[in-house]
Amino acid sequence: MQRPHRYHAQQQPPARTRIMADTDTLAPIMVDDRTVACDGGDGPLGHPRVFLRIEDHDVTCPYCSRHYVLREGAGGGSEH
């Protein structure tokens, strides 16, 4: 007796795969601080929260490729 297949060939890929593929089309996220926290968004479909430091004018999350851009004139103060 053969067990039924769990997934059908016509099903869409898992939601996480679709979300990660869609990050290439996301617009840059404008921020006011040189330190940003990224968790990938989308609740449980995100990734571990990481804190990214903007050294020059932008930074990209290594997990989800979200692109954070420092607003012009922002982040000039001394930070810890």
DRENSE-187713 format. One record per residue (C-alpha): residue number from 0; residue in three letters; y, z, x. Coordinates in nm, 2 decimals. Example, Ala and Ser with C-alpha at 12.3 -4.5 7.8 and 13.67 -1.06 7.14 Angstrom:
pt i=0; aa=ALA; v=-0.45; w=0.78; u=1.23
pt i=1; aa=SER; v=-0.11; w=0.71; u=1.37
***
This chain:
pt i=0; aa=MET; v=0.00; w=0.00; u=0.00
pt i=1; aa=GLN; v=0.34; w=-0.11; u=0.14
pt i=2; aa=ARG; v=0.64; w=0.12; u=0.12
pt i=3; aa=PRO; v=0.95; w=-0.03; u=-0.05
pt i=4; aa=HIS; v=1.24; w=-0.12; u=0.18
pt i=5; aa=ARG; v=1.52; w=0.13; u=0.19
pt i=6; aa=TYR; v=1.80; w=-0.13; u=0.23
pt i=7; aa=HIS; v=1.84; w=-0.47; u=0.09
pt i=8; aa=ALA; v=1.95; w=-0.76; u=0.31
pt i=9; aa=GLN; v=2.25; w=-0.83; u=0.08
pt i=10; aa=GLN; v=2.40; w=-0.48; u=0.12
pt i=11; aa=GLN; v=2.73; w=-0.43; u=0.30
pt i=12; aa=PRO; v=2.73; w=-0.26; u=0.64
pt i=13; aa=PRO; v=2.79; w=0.12; u=0.63
pt i=14; aa=ALA; v=3.15; w=0.23; u=0.55
pt i=15; aa=ARG; v=3.21; w=0.36; u=0.90
pt i=16; aa=THR; v=3.13; w=0.02; u=1.05
pt i=17; aa=ARG; v=3.37; w=-0.15; u=0.80
pt i=18; aa=ILE; v=3.65; w=0.10; u=0.88
pt i=19; aa=MET; v=3.61; w=0.07; u=1.26
pt i=20; aa=ALA; v=3.62; w=-0.31; u=1.23
pt i=21; aa=ASP; v=3.94; w=-0.29; u=1.02
pt i=22; aa=THR; v=4.13; w=-0.09; u=1.28
pt i=23; aa=ASP; v=4.22; w=-0.41; u=1.46
pt i=24; aa=THR; v=4.44; w=-0.51; u=1.17
pt i=25; aa=LEU; v=4.62; w=-0.17; u=1.14
pt i=26; aa=ALA; v=5.00; w=-0.17; u=1.21
pt i=27; aa=PRO; v=5.12; w=0.06; u=1.50
pt i=28; aa=ILE; v=5.19; w=0.41; u=1.39
pt i=29; aa=MET; v=5.54; w=0.52; u=1.48
pt i=30; aa=VAL; v=5.58; w=0.88; u=1.60
pt i=31; aa=ASP; v=5.86; w=1.11; u=1.71
pt i=32; aa=ASP; v=5.66; w=1.33; u=1.96
pt i=33; aa=ARG; v=5.50; w=1.24; u=2.29
pt i=34; aa=THR; v=5.18; w=1.43; u=2.19
pt i=35; aa=VAL; v=4.99; w=1.30; u=1.89
pt i=36; aa=ALA; v=4.67; w=1.41; u=1.72
pt i=37; aa=CYS; v=4.42; w=1.15; u=1.61
pt i=38; aa=ASP; v=4.11; w=1.21; u=1.41
pt i=39; aa=GLY; v=4.05; w=0.86; u=1.29
pt i=40; aa=GLY; v=4.16; w=0.94; u=0.94
pt i=41; aa=ASP; v=3.94; w=0.88; u=0.63
pt i=42; aa=GLY; v=3.80; w=1.24; u=0.62
pt i=43; aa=PRO; v=3.44; w=1.26; u=0.72
pt i=44; aa=LEU; v=3.43; w=0.90; u=0.84
pt i=45; aa=GLY; v=3.68; w=0.97; u=1.12
pt i=46; aa=HIS; v=3.61; w=1.10; u=1.47
pt i=47; aa=PRO; v=3.66; w=1.43; u=1.66
pt i=48; aa=ARG; v=4.03; w=1.52; u=1.68
pt i=49; aa=VAL; v=4.18; w=1.43; u=2.01
pt i=50; aa=PHE; v=4.53; w=1.49; u=2.14
pt i=51; aa=LEU; v=4.69; w=1.20; u=2.31
pt i=52; aa=ARG; v=4.99; w=1.21; u=2.54
pt i=53; aa=ILE; v=5.24; w=0.92; u=2.53
pt i=54; aa=GLU; v=5.35; w=0.88; u=2.89
pt i=55; aa=ASP; v=5.57; w=0.56; u=2.86
pt i=56; aa=HIS; v=5.62; w=0.43; u=2.50
pt i=57; aa=ASP; v=5.28; w=0.39; u=2.35
pt i=58; aa=VAL; v=4.91; w=0.51; u=2.36
pt i=59; aa=THR; v=4.59; w=0.39; u=2.20
pt i=60; aa=CYS; v=4.31; w=0.62; u=2.07
pt i=61; aa=PRO; v=3.99; w=0.56; u=2.28
pt i=62; aa=TYR; v=3.78; w=0.64; u=1.97
pt i=63; aa=CYS; v=3.93; w=0.43; u=1.69
pt i=64; aa=SER; v=4.19; w=0.21; u=1.87
pt i=65; aa=ARG; v=4.48; w=0.33; u=1.66
pt i=66; aa=HIS; v=4.80; w=0.24; u=1.83
pt i=67; aa=TYR; v=5.08; w=0.50; u=1.84
pt i=68; aa=VAL; v=5.43; w=0.40; u=1.94
pt i=69; aa=LEU; v=5.71; w=0.64; u=2.03
pt i=70; aa=ARG; v=6.02; w=0.57; u=1.83
pt i=71; aa=GLU; v=6.32; w=0.46; u=2.03
pt i=72; aa=GLY; v=6.52; w=0.77; u=2.13
pt i=73; aa=ALA; v=6.24; w=1.01; u=2.04
pt i=74; aa=GLY; v=6.04; w=1.24; u=2.27
pt i=75; aa=GLY; v=6.32; w=1.28; u=2.53
pt i=76; aa=GLY; v=6.33; w=1.67; u=2.52
pt i=77; aa=SER; v=6.13; w=1.90; u=2.74
pt i=78; aa=GLU; v=5.78; w=1.97; u=2.60
pt i=79; aa=HIS; v=5.51; w=2.21; u=2.70
***
